[in-house]
Amino acid sequence: MEQRQSFSNVWDALENTPAEAASMAMRSNLLIAIEQRVRSWQVTQAEAARRLGITQPRLNDLLRGRITKFSLDTLISLASQAGLTVRLDIAEAA
């Protein structure tokens, strides 16, 4: 009989280490928040890209959720450009 595994999020299941999973979870949360903020502006992609200081193709990658194309540092910078505040919560591992 196959044993089932349970994960707290999809990244824990997909990534090789807890550190990689944590990075991807943070990147995912940031990408979603930025994408929602950009869509709330109700402006053209060209204008949204200008506001974020990136090219339109780069904005398209963001809006399509191409997470592997963005580092955590880049997403933090984009969040700031979008008027979002990023905070990091740190806790001891269970």
C-alpha positions as CSV (number, residue, x, y, z in Angstrom):
1,M,0.0,0.0,0.0
2,E,1.3,3.4,-1.0
3,Q,1.9,5.8,1.9
4,R,0.6,9.3,1.6
5,Q,2.6,12.4,2.4
6,S,1.2,15.6,3.7
7,F,2.8,19.0,3.0
8,S,2.0,22.4,4.4
9,N,2.2,24.0,1.0
10,V,2.9,23.0,-2.6
11,W,6.5,24.2,-2.5
12,D,7.3,21.8,0.3
13,A,6.3,19.0,-2.1
14,L,8.0,20.3,-5.2
15,E,11.4,21.6,-3.9
16,N,14.4,19.6,-2.7
17,T,15.1,21.4,0.5
18,P,13.1,23.4,3.1
19,A,15.2,26.5,2.2
20,E,14.3,26.2,-1.5
21,A,10.6,25.7,-0.6
22,A,10.6,28.7,1.7
23,S,12.2,30.9,-1.1
24,M,9.6,29.7,-3.6
25,A,6.8,30.3,-1.2
26,M,8.0,33.9,-0.5
27,R,8.5,34.5,-4.3
28,S,5.0,33.2,-5.0
29,N,3.4,35.4,-2.4
30,L,5.2,38.5,-3.7
31,L,4.4,37.7,-7.3
32,I,0.7,37.4,-6.5
33,A,0.6,40.6,-4.5
34,I,2.4,42.6,-7.2
35,E,0.2,41.1,-10.0
36,Q,-2.9,42.1,-8.0
37,R,-1.6,45.6,-7.4
38,V,-0.7,46.1,-11.1
39,R,-4.2,44.9,-12.2
40,S,-5.8,47.2,-9.7
41,W,-4.2,50.2,-11.5
42,Q,-6.4,49.6,-14.6
43,V,-3.8,51.0,-16.9
44,T,-2.1,49.7,-20.0
45,Q,0.7,47.2,-19.7
46,A,3.0,49.9,-21.1
47,E,2.1,52.3,-18.3
48,A,2.3,49.6,-15.6
49,A,5.7,48.6,-16.9
50,R,6.8,52.2,-16.7
51,R,5.6,52.5,-13.1
52,L,7.5,49.5,-12.1
53,G,10.6,50.5,-14.1
54,I,10.7,47.3,-16.2
55,T,10.1,46.4,-19.9
56,Q,6.7,45.4,-21.1
57,P,7.9,41.8,-21.9
58,R,9.2,41.6,-18.3
59,L,5.8,42.8,-17.0
60,N,4.1,40.1,-19.2
61,D,6.3,37.5,-17.5
62,L,5.1,38.8,-14.1
63,L,1.5,38.9,-15.1
64,R,1.6,35.4,-16.4
65,G,3.1,34.1,-13.2
66,R,6.5,33.0,-14.6
67,I,8.0,32.8,-11.2
68,T,11.3,31.2,-12.2
69,K,12.2,34.4,-14.1
70,F,12.2,36.5,-10.9
71,S,14.6,36.3,-7.9
72,L,13.4,37.2,-4.4
73,D,15.4,40.4,-4.5
74,T,13.9,41.4,-7.8
75,L,10.3,40.8,-6.5
76,I,11.0,42.8,-3.4
77,S,12.2,45.7,-5.5
78,L,9.1,45.4,-7.8
79,A,6.8,45.3,-4.7
80,S,8.4,48.5,-3.5
81,Q,7.9,50.1,-6.9
82,A,4.3,49.0,-6.8
83,G,3.8,50.8,-3.5
84,L,3.7,47.6,-1.4
85,T,5.6,47.1,1.9
86,V,7.3,43.8,2.3
87,R,7.9,42.3,5.8
88,L,9.6,39.1,6.7
89,D,8.5,37.0,9.7
90,I,11.1,34.7,11.2
91,A,10.3,31.8,13.4
92,E,12.2,28.8,14.7
93,A,11.7,25.7,12.7
94,A,9.4,23.1,14.2
